[in-house]
Amino acid sequence: MTNTARALQAFFSSFGIPAYVENTVPDEAALPYITYELVRPDRLRQAAFRARIWYRDTSFVAITAKADAIRRTIEGGYSIKTGDGALRIWPDDNFLQFQPPDEPELKIAYLSMIIETDYS
């Protein structure tokens, strides 16, 4: 699982904003950032996999651009090598949804994906 955790951290951090496993965001973290589920299905199996992009903004332009960048990267499937195999991520049919925020300037994009593992 350690290799999967490292691979997902590197992947989500590659989009130019900090990334954290869901429910581990430090108190001092500032928006924008990405949170994601730490998922590792059984070998050669698939699982639903979700991430959220968080922005404080008055419009949806920046958050939608970030979601589009992630979708372009994983469209058709994106492979990430791990120390013990590989992960493959692609968008689910309903990839992008916006969560209703508690605050009007808080924008939250909810991303639905599929993850598959192949490890030794």
Secondary structure per residue as TSV (DSSP state, phi and psi in degrees):
chain	resnum	aa	ss	phi	psi
A	1	M	-	360.0	-28.7
A	2	T	H	-60.2	-41.9
A	3	N	H	-65.0	-38.8
A	4	T	H	-64.0	-45.2
A	5	A	H	-59.2	-44.5
A	6	R	H	-64.6	-42.1
A	7	A	H	-65.0	-43.6
A	8	L	H	-67.8	-38.1
A	9	Q	H	-61.6	-46.1
A	10	A	H	-63.5	-42.0
A	11	F	H	-61.6	-55.5
A	12	F	H	-68.7	-28.6
A	13	S	H	-73.5	-14.0
A	14	S	T	-75.6	-2.7
A	15	F	T	-96.7	16.1
A	16	G	S	85.6	3.2
A	17	I	S	-134.6	157.4
A	18	P	-	-60.9	153.0
A	19	A	E	-134.1	141.1
A	20	Y	E	-138.6	148.6
A	21	V	E	-63.4	141.6
A	22	E	T	-47.5	136.0
A	23	N	T	68.4	19.1
A	24	T	-	-125.5	17.7
A	25	V	-	-68.2	125.3
A	26	P	-	-63.6	149.1
A	27	D	T	-57.1	-33.3
A	28	E	T	-85.5	0.0
A	29	A	-	-64.7	139.8
A	30	A	-	-111.9	145.6
A	31	L	S	-70.9	149.1
A	32	P	S	-84.9	158.1
A	33	Y	E	-159.9	171.1
A	34	I	E	-116.8	138.5
A	35	T	E	-117.2	148.3
A	36	Y	E	-147.0	155.8
A	37	E	-	-79.5	143.7
A	38	L	-	-95.1	103.0
A	39	V	-	-126.8	136.0
A	40	R	-	-142.4	97.0
A	41	P	-	-68.6	165.7
A	42	D	S	-57.9	157.0
A	43	R	T	-52.0	131.5
A	44	L	T	61.4	23.7
A	45	R	-	-113.8	160.0
A	46	Q	E	-112.4	155.4
A	47	A	E	-146.8	152.4
A	48	A	E	-67.5	148.0
A	49	F	E	-150.3	132.7
A	50	R	E	-130.1	152.3
A	51	A	E	-141.7	160.2
A	52	R	E	-132.1	141.3
A	53	I	E	-107.5	131.7
A	54	W	E	-118.7	126.6
A	55	Y	E	-134.9	150.7
A	56	R	E	-109.5	112.6
A	57	D	-	-162.5	161.3
A	58	T	S	-92.1	-11.0
A	59	S	S	-130.2	173.2
A	60	F	S	-99.1	6.7
A	61	V	H	-62.6	-53.7
A	62	A	H	-66.3	-44.0
A	63	I	H	-67.9	-37.5
A	64	T	H	-67.5	-37.9
A	65	A	H	-62.6	-40.3
A	66	K	H	-67.0	-42.8
A	67	A	H	-62.3	-40.9
A	68	D	H	-62.0	-39.2
A	69	A	H	-63.6	-41.5
A	70	I	H	-66.4	-43.8
A	71	R	H	-61.3	-44.0
A	72	R	H	-60.0	-37.3
A	73	T	H	-67.4	-40.5
A	74	I	H	-98.1	-5.0
A	75	E	T	-56.4	128.6
A	76	G	T	81.8	-2.8
A	77	G	-	101.5	132.5
A	78	Y	E	-127.6	124.6
A	79	S	E	-97.7	138.4
A	80	I	E	-126.2	121.2
A	81	K	E	-73.7	141.1
A	82	T	E	-121.1	172.4
A	83	G	T	-65.8	-19.6
A	84	D	T	-125.2	20.9
A	85	G	E	152.2	-132.8
A	86	A	E	-155.1	156.8
A	87	L	E	-112.7	150.9
A	88	R	E	-131.9	128.7
A	89	I	E	-124.3	138.7
A	90	W	E	-147.3	159.9
A	91	P	E	-70.1	143.8
A	92	D	E	-77.2	169.2
A	93	D	E	-59.3	-35.0
A	94	N	E	-110.1	63.8
A	95	F	E	-58.8	-48.0
A	96	L	E	-118.8	127.4
A	97	Q	E	-137.9	154.4
A	98	F	E	-108.0	129.4
A	99	Q	E	-82.4	141.0
A	100	P	-	-68.5	127.7
A	101	P	-	-87.3	163.3
A	102	D	S	-78.2	-25.9
A	103	E	S	-120.9	139.4
A	104	P	T	-58.3	-33.6
A	105	E	T	-88.6	-2.5
A	106	L	E	-87.1	121.3
A	107	K	E	-112.4	130.6
A	108	I	E	-130.9	116.4
A	109	A	E	-98.9	126.0
A	110	Y	E	-102.9	118.3
A	111	L	E	-107.9	126.6
A	112	S	E	-105.3	126.3
A	113	M	E	-136.7	172.2
A	114	I	E	-119.4	138.0
A	115	I	E	-124.0	143.2
A	116	E	E	-133.9	144.6
A	117	T	E	-120.7	149.9
A	118	D	E	-138.7	107.5
A	119	Y	E	-137.6	161.9
A	120	S	-	-89.9	360.0
